[in-house]
Amino acid sequence: MGVFWVQESFTRSALWIHVAGCPRFNEGHVSNIIHGARWHGPFHDRDDAYELAAYVKRQGALSGPHSCPICRP
């Protein structure tokens, strides 16, 4: 079992699910500067992360949620 985070990317208008150890996560610091993102979490259950992403998606025109191709949550 891992710790999961939801990345809400404003520049890509997409939601991504990451595992906390993902290099793209980096505690949200680098990605926020580069990609203009907001992070939601932590979630100790993968399903909870996807449930939050589905809720956020309903609030705006976002694609996803997508699983990160690097950490593959």
N, C-alpha and C positions, 0 to 999 in steps of 0.2 A: 504494500500500500504506500502511496506517495502523497505529496502535498501538491495540489493543483491550483493554478492561477488562470484567470480569464483576462486576456489582453483585448481591450477595446481600442482598435487602431483607427484614428480619425483620418489619416491620410489615405488609407486603403479602404475605409468604410467597411471594416470587417472585424469579426470576433475570432480570436484564436485561443485555444486551450493549451496550456503549457504545464510541464512538471517543474517544480521549484528548481531543480538542478539544471534546467535547460540553459545553454549559453545565451539564448535570446532573452531569457528572463532577467538575469543579473540583478535581481531585486528591484526590477523596474526602472533602474537609473538610466542606463544607456539607451534603451529602447524609447524612453519618454523623450529624450533629446532628439534622437534620429527620426523616429517614426510618429511622434505626436500621439502618444498612447496614454490610456488610463488603465490601471490594473485593479482587478477585483479579486479578493481572496484574503487569506488562504482558505482552501477547501480541503478537507481531509477525505472527502468522498468524491470520486470522479463524477458521479451522477449529479451531485450538488453543483459542481462547476458548470456542467452542461445546462442544468435547470436555470441557473442565473444568466447564462449566455442567451438562452432562449427568451428570457424575460427582457433583457437589454435589447435584443434584436427587435422585439415587438415595439419598443419605444422609438426606433429610428430606422432609416433605410440602410441596414447593415447586412452583409452577407455572412454566412456561417451559422453556427460556430464550426470552425475548422480545427482539426487536430494539427498541431505543429509537426512539420515533416522532419524536424531534427530530433525532438525528444519523444515523439509518438506516444502521447499520454493514453 
